[in-house]
């Protein structure tokens, strides 16, 4: 939702009621609140990594390799004697960043394509949708892998790859909603008054298709965190020695028999984060757009 | 029906064309010269580089290269690996059975768990059983496959020592990777089956069936399940796609020499012809599976019409 909507000054009565109804349902839903609280805690901890973490993320305590959790190292140490808690906190910054940046890329481009395809229609629509079909022929993480193969492997390309490969979801959802919004009288009126296509799409259609975009994007962050960590896990994203949750899981893999905590905790961090985002996303879907099934 | 079939097949033509063009261009969009990758560390003379380029046909116009690539691909020739010089198609066919075995096992496990949990949740709608089932489904969806794989190894191979952690061949080496791969899909399947069941349970014909006095068991089996499971078929194709791409990760973790593991290896080694060939193969296979699923769907649900 744009800022002008939130500031009370430009809210008209009906708008205000809609918002308060939304807030009330938001606060009343146990799932949404649980998700929001846990996610809030995760974000706070990760942002304060530099303040609260006891050590440096790449600091090695050579005499304390593969220590089980203890008072000195709360979640234990890895094979190089690095503090796992510290690395999880710093690594979380990367994972959350990957989640948010790639969703921003995918949602922006996908929405744009969906608006154009839905509103302009005709051959433009056909061309865009065939292109989307082509992207959908590369299932799951495969498209991201292809993009990484072309661009080269590093963290920045992970965000681009995960972002680009999420375009089809947004395009499909936005195109569908645009097609139905397009039929309304106020759109026809805006056209009759001489508003340009660009203006109609940006000012009149976009606000009315925001709800499904928000729902898809919220769950999209969870998916992007999983994919981003998967790529780093495979050695295609974050490179050592810097921490990242997927990379930490991969580094701990060889020590799983002797030191399970090296893999257990980063995995737990991913799951808690993803779970809280999914709770939030599912709740938002129920509130904003009950018909949307994903 | 025949109109639907033609429509569906025609719709696939541009998709397949675009897929082949995209996969073909991949090699050319990649920074770095395939000829240089092929020669590798052998510090090559410009003459040698030029010769390899000529051999690989890289000096010809793009559309000629595309046509010859596709012509060869249609004859089952996807070029040779830049790393090992083995024909790409041989590698794919060598490894495909392991991936198919894994994906099929995972699909069966996912269908079994997902459908049963979904049905139970719907039948006990709004009770603690429903809540628990949906909480489980959410956890399943939120579990990255690499994490569930490692947990399964930790539990069954390290703690209980009842199943081997890595390798392939034999059912005991299939259980863990298939289970790991199945969990995510089982979660989303359970949710889908549940909501589909609830929708059908609210319909008039179910009320009619009940009012005729037949047992609840028969109502569910004969009237509800039959209708509720129809939409589930459509996502089976989608799930197979998830399985194929998930295999990239499970095969790497469980050291199974399938297509997915080869794929990651090829990306890491910049073996572009291998990446290109495998991508094309998987994408076309996926498109084909989805056509089959759509056609099956149209047969079991006569309401579907091509629009």
Interface residues (C-beta under 8 A of the other chain):
Chain A: X130 X131 X133 X134 X137 X138 X139 X140 X141 X142 X145 X146 X148 X149 X150 X152 X153 X222 X226 X229 X230 X233 X234 X235 X236 X246 X249 X250 X253 X256 X257 X260 X263 X264 X267 X270 X271 X274 X275 X278 X279 X282 X293
Chain B: X11 X14 X15 X18 X19 X22 X26 X29 X30 X31 X138 X139 X141 X142 X143 X144 X145 X146 X147 X150 X151 X153 X154 X158 X195 X238 X240 X241 X242 X244 X245 X246 X248 X249 X252 X253 X263 X264 X266 X267 X268 X270 X272 X275 X279 X282 X283 X284 X286 X287
